[in-house]
């Protein structure tokens, strides 16, 4: 949840920078390159928040006992940790935990 809030705040900051870049040079007699700089910075932040969406995050959520281990295992490319996939058969929700670790009950 916190990650989503931070991503939303970053996107809002990027949008604010784009607006400042568009309006700033005309309202305070600044050189046009300062507006271009702010627009580029704002667009860059927005693009990073959009394409930087993580594919998965190791889930540490509380489980009601519905998660079941699968045979699917992989190595987390960012940490090198062996991971195991857990699935809730009712909802289809998947969780990724370090191999050998149980979901919290």
N, C-alpha and C positions, 0 to 999 in steps of 0.2 A: 504494500500500500504506500509506504513512504517513497519507494522508488517511483511510483506513478506520479506522486505529488511533485517530486523533484523534477521529473521529466516535463510535467506541465508547467512548472515555474520556469524552467529553462526555455521552453517554447515561447512562453509569454515574454520573457526577457528578449528573445530574438525578435519577436514581433514589435516590441517597443523600440528596439534599436533600428528596425526598418522604418518605422514611422518617424523617429528622430532624424534618420538619414534623409528621408523625403522632405520633411518640413523644416528641419534645422537651418540649412544654408539660406533659405528664403526669409526666415523670420529674424535671424540675428546677424545677417550680413557676414557669414562665414564663407570661406572659399568652397567651391563646389566639391573639391576632393574630399573634404571632411564628410560630406553627405554620402559620397560613394563608399568611403571607409566604413561608416556606420551601417549602410545597407549591406555591404559584403559581410561584415561581422554578424549582423542579425540573420542573414540568410544562412550563413555557415552554422550558426547555433541551431537554427531550425532543422537544417538538413541532418546534422549530427543526431538530434533527438529523434528524428524519424527513422534514419537507417541504423541507428545504434540500438534498436530494439533487441533485447536479448532473446535468443531462441529458447532458452530454458534457464531456470534458476533452481538450484537445489532446494527442494521444498522442506521446510521445517514446521509445517502447519500441524496443528493438533489433529490426530486421526481418531475416528470413532470405531476403528477396527475394521473398516471396510477395505483398506488398501491391501492388495495381494501382490507378492513379488512375481515378476515375469522372468523369463530366461534371457531377456535383453540386457546386455551389459556393454559398456563402452568406457573409453578413457576420456576424461574431461580434458579438452585441449588447452584450457587456460591454466589448470593446476596440475595436470598429469595424474589426477586421482581416479582410480577405478570406480565407476558409478554403476548402479543398478536401477532399473526402471520398475516402479511400482504402479499399479493401476487399480482404480476403483471400478469394479465390474458394473455397478449400477449407473454411474455418471459418465464413465469413460475418462475421468480425470487422471492425468499421469503425474507422478512425482519422481524426482531424480534425487537419490540419496547415495552417499558413499557406500560402496559394496561392503556388506557386513553390518551396516547400521540399520536398525529397525525404526519404523515411523514411531513418533512419540504417541503414547496412548493416553 
